Amino acid sequence: MAVKKISISLDSEVFDRARRAAEAEGIALSAWLCQAVEEAAGLAEARAALAEYIEVYGPPDEAAMAETRVRLDKAGVGQWETPDEAAARIAALARLRGELPGEVQRRAG
């Protein structure tokens, strides 16, 4: 995966919080920011997909949404994961993609 170096500006409080969060997870600030951006971009894409769905099909049925929420909760979707659980998930996905262990480390760091 290609890496792009950029320069960004952050509010000093946001920077301090991000630095502390990265330290708590034992990863570099750039890796932590990359993960945070990936999560935010994923949410933005999901919101756009939902808006498109609603535009085409109308709002989802409340009963179906309630059933879906129960199924997602049972599956653990949206629940917090430890760094070890995240590493195991990333490694499992890498194996499914046929990537080598070194490729996973470069992607995560």
Summary of the structure (lengths in Angstrom):
residues: 109
radius of gyration: 17.6
end to end distance: 11.3
largest distance: 46.2
contacts: 196
relative contact order: 0.08
helix: 73%
strand: 0%
